[in-house]
Each structure stands twice: as C-alpha cells, then as structure tokens.
Amino acid sequence: MPDVIPLPERTERITASLPDPFRRSQLDGDGPAFALTPAGPVVSADAWSGRHLALLTGGRWTPLTTGPRWHRRPRWDGERLTADASRDLAAERFGEETVPLPVPVPVPVAGREPAPAPGPAGRGGRVVHPVLGEVLLPPRAVVEAVVPDSPRRDRIAVLLRRGPARRVVCVDGGGVSHWDGPVTSVGPWLSPEEVVVVAETWPGRAAYAWHTRTGARRRLTGPGAAVVGDVLAGDGVAGLSWTSAGQPRRLWAGESAELAAGGLRLRPDPPRGQAPPPARHTVLQGPCCPLPCLLRDPPGTARGTVLLLHGGPNGVNLGTWSPFAESLALAGWRVVQPNVRGSNVLDPALRPPPPGRYGVDDADDVLAVLRQVATGPVVAGGMSYGGYLAARVARLSPRVRGVFLLGGFLRFTDLGDSGHDGVRAFLRTAGDRLAPDAAPAAAPHFVAHGEEDPRIPAGAVRAHLGELPAGSEWVGIEGEGHGMLTDHAARKVFPRFFAWLDRLG
C-alpha cells in the first residue's frame, strides 16, 4: 500500500466561481476521518461535495455514498462499516448508518471478544473492560477516548479531560500509570507496553509512542509542524490523518511496523497551481501572555492585512490548511491568525488564560497583534465568535477598514434566544464577564448567516442591519445552519465577499 494517497481534486461543478484553493479536497475535520477495513481504507472527504465515504482499492478511490446526505466518522467494528449520516444537517442532527462495502470481506472469527466501551455518559465513574472488569476513574473527569485492545488484552488506556488538563491513564493487572500532557488522542497499541499518543507542541501535533512501564516517549512522526489527527492500526496495517499549513488534511497508510519504527516522514502532495509562500508561525507578546500566531503572506507586496479570528471562543489556530486563508493570501493580503486569551492552545508553554471579560481582554490581545504584524489597511473578521470579536476590535482601532462576520453575531444579547446547549452553557459559564453591548463600528460590515442557524438566530443578527454603515452587505443563506458548512453556502457567499473586499481598496 502506498504511503501517499491523494484524493481527486474537486470538480468545476462543485467549485464554480470559487477561488482555486477550494478545488483542493481533504478529509473531514471531525474525527475519526477514516477507518481501516479488510477491503482497504475508507475515508470521509469533501472530494465529491459535502462529506462522502470513499474506499481506496486497486489504487483508486471509489465513492461509497452519494446524494445530499453527509456521511462522517466511518468506523469498522470487525464485522461492519458504520458512519454518522446527516438527518438534518442545518440542525446538526446525525444518526448511525451501516454502509455496505462493494467487495467481500473475511468472515469474523467466532468467539471474538467484545470491545469494552466507556460508561453511559462518558463522565467520571467507570469504564468496563471484559478482562480487567470495572476501571475506576477520577471524579468529574470526561472520558475522551478508550483504547482497550492491547496485544495481550490485559490492559486499557484511557484519555481523560478535566477543564484544560489532559491525562492518559494505563490500567493493567500490575497497577496504574499515567502521563499528564497536551494529549489530543490515544491509541492504537504498538506492543504490550507501548501505545500511541498524539500531543501538541504548537503549531503542530505529533504522534508519539508512550511506554507505559517506563514513561519514556519517542516521536513517531516528524520532523516538521504537521498536525496529526487520528491514528489507527490493525491486522498489520496502520493509518493516520494529518494536515499542515500548506497541505489539506489527507491520509497516510502503510504497515504497522513502519509506524512503530518511528521517524515517519509525512510527505505533502505536489503543489497544483499557484500557492502562496509557506506560512510562518511566530509568538508575539500580548498584554498579559504570549500570543502564538500563524502568518500567511501573499506572493508579492501585501495590499493590506486580514485578521482572521477563530470561533468558539475556545477554538484554536494551529498550523492547518485553510482554503479561505490561502485564497485571501493569493488575493494579495497578509493573513494573520492569532491565538488570544480563551484560545484552546494545549501546549503548556503557550496556553493562554481565559479572558477576564469576553470581548474586552481578547480584543486587547487582537489589538496587540495588529500593532505588531499588520501592514497597510486592516480588515478583521472570522467565523462565529471570531466575527463578534472582529466587530469589537473595529470599534477600538481606526486602522480597521472593514469587518466580516460569517455565522457571527454583533452583540451578546443576540444569543439570548439560542436553544443550543453549547451556547447556553457558554453564557452560564461566562456569567457577568461579557462585554456590554455597543453600536457597530463605522467601518463597512460584510455579514453572511445561515437562515437555519441553530446556535445564533439569524433574526437576531438581521435586526442590526439598519445600524450598519454604508458599504455594508448582508447575505442570508437559505437552508444553511451554523457557519459555512456546505458548498452551496461557499458558492453563494465567497464570490460576493471577495468582491466586497476589493471595493474596500
């Protein structure tokens, strides 16, 4: 099996009117992005529009699903392939579905032991293993992953999260060992003593082998600032998903022994068409903490700077590929993607504290970034909370000539009627630490919003359109939920956005 497995480019039918970077396809960002089956690797990818499953067999990708429904998170349980299929994409409702494979697969061995699973809620309490029995876990810990299947089946590895802290715990008949660190995933087992962990050193995330007896760790992937996602292995075959600032998320696949040996070089696809210079990462000094930033420069002299802010507010900017950011750079803009107070950087050397006041402290951090790396006129914007934060920054700096909000909001009171559990939990947690509402800045605003957004009601945002200055533009996306999920939304929004950006000068 080759270690470089490129997906086909997205067709003109999918990407018509969009900038060239949107032609590049990639795996889904919601892991697991692939499954290892006896017939070959199965991925969830955007190569055929939306998210569809495809099987690699005979050196080519064969789509397994078609139509408007999305299929994500493929899983092989030893007998069948399942995936999460969209029931209502805008409402973020998915259900499990069995997906047939087009080729025969071996009949599973009779008497195969069932795989253990986390407790009912995945919080605190217990995990039950068929050999070890009940595994007690710390109270209030959230179970992120369970890896029970070591070669001897007499131990289990569990990834726990409590607030920002992460802990990998190994339990076997001889006792308990653990590692506290910036771990994002755990598994598979490489030997009776070694298990794979993926840990963050900003701007990348690398795979390591953790020796559960000695505590030693050795790097499996590198060098470079790749961001590794899922790692799977079984029946002598291994795979991992990864991306970098210049490489769309893709699959590496090879022999398990090759992964276990370490020193795995993740080779990017050959460039297709024009590409901006390689992205740079830097750490700036903010008002109270370091601010890790990703910078993408245009091929020539920059016409200005776009501050591209993540959502959340506990999102994160890593060294990952973005067709939007790459398109902005190719359009002549310096693109700056900062991490500020509240960002979910796990690297302990750079992890920022939460803001004392949302929309105030994090806005001060963005202003510090602007002063240190922005060149020429500045446009600020982002998805969801990133759009809100950009609007706050525009009120504070006369250098900001334009603001864009993609599925964002202008005031915290816009969230008051949201029925989404995550939004309501954020409002409860933030309490009185929210910035007071204020009138929009005098700079033109570009506001695009899904009419069926379950998180930020479109009507609440639309109510402010009369307050926006001349040169502002509203794009309502019928049938769309939160953010810019679909290709339909991209085709409707981005051509108008880049035209608006050109009018700013």
Buried (B, 14 or more C-beta within 10 A) or exposed (E): EEBBBBBEBBEEEBBEEBBBBBBBBBBBBBBBBBBBBBBBBBBBBBBBBBBBBBBBBEEEBBBBBEEEBBBBBBBBEBEBBBBBBBEEBBBBEBEEBEBEBEEEBEEEEEEEEEBBEBBEEBBBBBBBBEBBEEBEBEEEBBBBBBBBBBEEBBBBBBBBBBEBEBBBBBBBEEEEBBBEBBBBBBBBBBEBBBBBBBBBBBBBBBBBBBBBEEEEBEBBBBEBBBBBBBBBBBEEBBBBBBBBBBBBBBBBBBBBEBBBEBEBEBEBBEEEEEBBEEBBBBBBEBEBBBBBBBBBBBEEEBBBBBBBBBBBBBBBBBBBBBBBBBBBBBBBBBBBBBBBBBBBBBBBEBBBEBBEBBBBBBBBBBBBBBEBBBBBBBBBBBBBBBBBBBBBBBBBBEBBBBBBBBBBBBBBEBBEEBEBEEBBEBBEEBEEBBBEEEEBBEBBBBBBBBBBBBBBBBEBBBEBBEEBEEBBBBBBBEEBBBBBBBBBBBBBBBBBBBEBBEEBE
